[in-house]
Amino acid sequence: MARVVCVHGVGKQQLGEQTLLSQWTPALNDGMRRAGSPARIEDPDVLMGFYGDLFLPQGQHLAGGDPHYEWWDVSPGPETELLMQWWKRAAAVEPQVVAPDAENLLFGVRPMVQSALLALSGSRFFAGLAEKALIFDLKQVVRYLADLALRAAVRDRVRRIVGADTRVVVAHSLGSIVAYEALCSMPVHDVRSFVTLGSPLGIPNLIFDRVDPRPERGVGRWPGEPSSTAWTNIADARDVVALVKDLRPSFGPAVSCHLVPNGSHVHDVTHYLTKKETGAAIAAALE
């Protein structure tokens, strides 16, 4: 098994393990260089916990297209609530994004969901992301939490590649939820460093209160033995997906939380991986 297991984020259903690793592995090594570590990750040392294909429509090949969603396909409840949180956060950190409380003035009588999608089209965070892709990503997060069979299959992809030699699990975006739940479901593992990047784990109600295992008395379970598994959470202050940057109130004071500047692509995984904070957390478990 690999010393490093990576878990990708939302919207990668058209890619695959090797495609993603071709981006992740060099970035992982750059991050360790920035941290001043001599450790290096080579091809046999790293595996990708790939689950994107599980979100493709049944019977459709990996090369097929995603469903063509429109604004009315956003369902009431968690999908709409998460979309509204993205809108509020984008408006708070990007002046060009119209805030929800101004939507009636600028967007007329459009439904709230349509207004939210229109407002987010002006966000640098969602730049280049077509409306149907944004809706697909939104649905992917909510579906993971709601579809228990899918959730089990996704987590199993990660559990199968976390072996006795695995010392680091590094996970991005939705993958941080997957990796967290996978590690919590393993009776024993030897992971020494759990690194979450742009994680939505701390979002109350929609995410944090629905993770498996459920939090007890407002605190989530540690993904391993606290004495042996260190947890490092890294986020850009403007990352809309990582609405809650500080995970300590949710998972305990031992989570080491860092804010990093990712430039214009605040949620990009390669920007997260190349940071010295990420490299230091990974190298500490490998050296």
C-alpha positions in Angstrom: 0.0 0.0 0.0 1.0 3.7 -0.4 2.6 5.9 2.2 0.4 8.7 1.0 -3.3 8.5 0.1 -5.0 11.4 -1.6 -8.7 12.0 -1.8 -10.0 14.4 -4.5 -12.8 16.9 -4.2 -16.1 17.6 -6.0 -16.6 17.6 -9.8 -13.9 15.1 -10.9 -16.3 12.5 -12.3 -14.8 12.8 -15.8 -11.3 12.2 -14.7 -9.5 9.2 -13.1 -6.8 8.2 -10.6 -3.7 8.7 -12.8 -5.0 11.9 -14.3 -5.4 13.4 -10.9 -2.1 12.1 -9.6 -0.3 13.7 -12.5 -1.4 17.0 -10.9 -1.2 16.1 -7.2 2.2 14.4 -7.0 4.3 17.3 -8.3 2.4 19.7 -6.1 2.8 17.5 -3.0 6.6 17.6 -3.6 6.6 21.3 -4.2 4.8 21.8 -0.9 7.5 19.8 0.9 10.2 21.7 -0.8 8.6 25.0 0.4 8.6 23.5 3.9 12.4 22.8 3.6 11.9 19.0 3.8 14.2 16.6 1.9 11.3 14.0 1.7 10.0 13.2 -1.7 7.0 11.3 -3.0 7.5 8.9 -5.9 4.9 7.1 -8.0 4.7 3.9 -5.9 4.4 6.0 -2.7 1.1 7.6 -3.5 -2.4 6.5 -4.4 -5.6 8.4 -5.3 -8.9 7.5 -3.6 -10.9 8.1 -6.8 -14.7 8.0 -6.5 -15.8 10.5 -9.1 -17.2 7.9 -11.5 -19.7 6.7 -8.8 -21.6 10.0 -9.4 -22.0 9.4 -13.1 -25.5 8.4 -14.3 -26.0 4.7 -14.3 -24.8 2.9 -17.4 -22.9 6.0 -18.7 -19.2 5.7 -19.5 -16.6 7.9 -17.8 -16.2 9.9 -21.0 -19.9 10.8 -21.1 -21.3 14.2 -20.4 -22.8 15.4 -17.2 -26.6 16.0 -16.9 -27.7 19.4 -18.3 -29.1 21.0 -15.1 -31.1 24.2 -15.0 -31.8 26.5 -12.0 -35.2 24.7 -11.4 -33.3 21.5 -10.8 -31.9 22.8 -7.5 -34.1 21.1 -4.9 -35.6 22.8 -1.9 -33.9 21.9 1.4 -30.2 21.2 1.7 -29.3 22.0 -2.0 -30.9 25.4 -1.8 -29.6 26.1 1.7 -26.0 25.2 0.7 -26.3 27.4 -2.5 -27.5 30.3 -0.4 -24.5 29.9 2.0 -22.1 29.9 -1.0 -23.8 33.1 -2.2 -23.6 34.9 1.1 -20.0 34.0 1.6 -19.0 35.0 -2.0 -20.7 38.3 -1.5 -18.9 38.8 1.8 -15.4 38.4 0.2 -15.9 39.6 -3.3 -17.3 43.2 -3.8 -18.5 42.5 -7.3 -20.9 39.8 -6.1 -24.3 41.2 -5.3 -25.4 40.3 -1.8 -28.6 38.3 -1.2 -30.2 41.3 0.6 -29.9 43.3 -2.6 -31.3 40.7 -4.9 -34.8 42.2 -5.2 -33.4 45.5 -6.3 -31.1 44.1 -9.1 -32.8 40.8 -10.0 -36.4 41.8 -9.9 -38.9 39.0 -9.2 -36.6 36.1 -10.2 -36.8 33.1 -7.8 -34.1 33.1 -5.1 -32.2 30.1 -6.6 -32.1 31.8 -10.0 -30.8 35.0 -8.4 -28.2 33.1 -6.5 -26.8 31.4 -9.6 -26.9 34.7 -11.5 -25.0 36.4 -8.7 -22.4 33.6 -8.4 -21.7 33.9 -12.2 -19.9 37.1 -11.3 -17.7 35.5 -8.6 -14.0 34.9 -9.3 -14.3 31.8 -7.2 -16.8 30.2 -9.7 -15.1 31.8 -12.7 -15.2 29.5 -15.8 -17.7 27.1 -14.1 -20.9 26.8 -16.2 -24.2 27.0 -14.4 -24.9 23.3 -15.0 -21.5 22.3 -13.5 -22.1 24.5 -10.4 -25.4 22.8 -9.9 -23.9 19.3 -10.5 -21.2 20.1 -7.8 -23.9 21.3 -5.4 -26.0 18.2 -5.9 -22.9 16.0 -5.6 -22.2 17.2 -2.0 -25.8 16.9 -0.9 -26.2 13.5 -2.6 -23.1 12.1 -0.9 -24.7 12.9 2.5 -28.2 11.7 1.6 -27.6 8.5 -0.5 -26.4 6.0 2.1 -25.5 3.3 -0.5 -23.5 5.7 -2.5 -21.9 7.1 0.6 -20.7 3.6 1.6 -19.3 2.9 -1.8 -17.4 6.1 -1.9 -15.9 5.6 1.5 -15.0 2.0 0.6 -12.8 3.3 -2.3 -10.7 5.1 0.3 -10.7 2.4 3.0 -9.4 -0.1 0.5 -6.2 1.8 -0.2 -5.4 2.9 3.4 -3.0 0.2 4.4 -0.4 -0.6 7.1 2.2 1.5 5.3 -0.1 4.6 4.9 1.2 7.5 7.0 -0.6 10.4 5.4 -4.1 11.0 4.1 -4.5 14.4 2.3 -8.0 15.3 1.2 -9.6 18.2 -0.7 -13.1 19.7 -0.5 -15.8 17.0 -0.5 -13.0 14.5 -0.3 -12.2 15.7 3.2 -15.7 14.5 4.3 -15.1 11.2 2.6 -11.6 10.7 4.1 -12.8 11.8 7.6 -15.6 9.3 7.6 -13.4 6.5 6.1 -10.8 7.0 8.8 -13.4 7.1 11.6 -14.9 3.8 10.3 -11.6 2.0 10.5 -11.0 0.3 13.9 -7.3 0.7 13.6 -5.0 2.6 11.2 -1.4 3.9 11.2 -2.1 7.3 9.6 0.1 9.9 11.3 -1.0 13.0 9.5 -4.5 13.8 8.2 -4.5 16.9 6.1 -7.7 18.6 4.9 -7.7 21.3 2.3 -10.6 23.7 1.6 -12.8 21.5 3.7 -16.5 22.1 4.3 -16.5 19.8 7.4 -17.2 22.7 9.8 -20.4 23.9 8.1 -23.1 23.6 10.8 -26.4 21.7 10.1 -25.7 21.0 6.5 -22.4 19.2 6.9 -21.0 19.0 10.4 -24.2 17.7 12.0 -24.6 15.1 9.3 -21.2 13.5 9.3 -20.9 9.8 10.2 -20.3 9.2 13.1 -22.5 12.0 14.3 -20.9 14.5 16.7 -21.5 14.0 20.4 -22.2 17.0 22.6 -21.3 19.3 19.7 -17.9 17.8 19.1 -16.9 15.4 16.2 -14.9 12.3 16.7 -11.2 12.4 16.1 -10.3 10.4 12.9 -7.9 8.1 14.7 -6.1 8.0 18.0 -5.5 11.6 19.1 -2.1 10.6 20.5 -0.9 9.3 17.1 -2.9 11.0 14.3 -2.3 14.7 13.8 -4.9 16.7 11.9 -4.0 19.8 9.9 -6.7 21.9 8.3 -5.7 24.5 5.7 -8.0 27.0 4.0 -7.9 30.3 2.0 -9.9 33.0 3.8 -11.9 33.6 0.6 -12.7 29.9 -0.1 -16.4 29.7 -0.4 -16.6 25.9 0.0 -14.6 26.0 3.3 -17.2 28.3 4.9 -15.9 27.5 8.4 -12.1 27.9 8.4 -11.4 27.0 12.0 -12.4 23.4 12.8 -11.3 23.5 16.5 -14.7 24.4 17.8 -16.2 21.4 15.9 -13.5 18.8 16.4 -11.4 19.9 19.3 -8.4 22.2 20.0 -5.9 19.7 18.7 -6.8 20.5 15.0 -3.9 22.7 13.6 -5.7 25.3 11.5 -3.9 27.6 8.9 -5.1 30.3 6.5 -3.1 30.5 3.2 -3.3 32.9 0.2 -4.3 31.0 -2.9 -4.5 33.9 -5.3 -7.4 34.1 -7.7 -8.1 30.4 -7.7 -8.8 30.1 -4.0 -10.2 26.5 -4.0 -7.7 25.0 -6.4 -6.1 21.9 -4.9 -2.7 22.5 -6.5 -2.5 25.9 -4.9 -3.3 24.3 -1.5 -0.8 21.4 -2.0 2.2 23.7 -2.9 1.9 25.7 0.3 4.6 25.1 2.9 2.0 24.5 5.6 0.7 21.6 3.6 4.2 20.3 2.9 5.2 20.6 6.5 2.2 18.5 7.7 2.9 15.8 5.1 6.7 15.7 5.6 6.3 15.4 9.4 4.8 12.0 8.9 7.2 10.8 6.3 10.6 11.9 7.5 
